[in-house]
Amino acid sequence: MENAARKKVMLSGIQPSGDLTLGSYLGAIKNWAERDEEFDNYYFMADMHSITVRQDPAALRRRTLEQLAQYIACGLDPEKNTLFIQSHVPQHAELGWVLNCYTMFGELSRMTQFKDKSAKNSENINGGLFTYPALMAADILLYQPDYVPVGEDQKQHVELCRNIVQRFNGIYGDVFKMPEPYIPKVGARVMSLSDPGAKMSKSDKDPNGSIYLMEKPEDILRKFKRAVTDSDTENCVRYDPTNKPGVANLMTIYSAVTGKSFDEIEQEFAGKGYGAFKPAVGEAVVETLRPIREEATRILGDKAYLESVYRAGAQKASYVAEKTLRKVYKKVGFVAR
Ligand code: TRP
């Protein structure tokens, strides 16, 4: 039967609201790229989500295309993954509206991301910022995925999506497949270089905390040399995330880019201290990012190719999304077009 052979479906998106970081790569995209045989994958630039916070239009456009080029350069083969721009697939907005009507004010009010973002953008607490999780649920449910790989900060939104599925299916029958958040077994959680208590973030205001995928080698090296290690007097490379979070973060990064275990790293730097360790991590990261930066730059120069990728991606995505949307429209009582 066709269904038995069906690959599991995986879907995720990243907002083009800041330049992709080493954290985006090691924590997410690298793992996505390793799964393209096993799963049927959809990955998109969540540009519609980005405008919940005011954006410079030219910068948003540039970052959206850069993000696509970087996905490909990180190893996401457009032949094996459906790569698309959210706003190119109108079904997201359409299902988003319907799901807004099945999402409760109280549920939305409890979202910690909404509380954080409205505190940070108190001059622009708009409706989109509030109902964002209903659009995110639409992003997910249009493709009936089995798994949604997300970071810790998005788990609450996936949980809300699951509540919507339960509510909607409870009224109309089995319309949506119940998605599971997917927390990869491997995959590094990369913290800020200047504040190892916070996640490395593409929207961090402190540029020294984040390493960007397109960053120049000399800037990368400088940031690693300045990275916050710990105020203990030990000056010894040892994995102890509680007492030495800065060193643990650098070890996580070094391990992710070299494949070495923490034990091997401790041996390599035994008796050498942070003065030798920090530049070594910087060098290893530079070598990991070099081919990605070069390939992304090459792809960005080939506008016709990029365009062909996002057009084909939108067409494929739209075909799948439309099937789900039709079913939903019928269920809720809209007259067929
Ligand atoms: N909200 C996610 C973020 O800010 C991005 C996103 C939008 C997403 N739609 C999604 C992630 C659907 C997974 C699935 O990181």
Residues whose N, C-alpha, C, O or C-beta is under 5 A from the ligand:
A	BS01	LIG	L11 S12 G13 I14 Q15 A46 H49 M136 D139 I140 P149
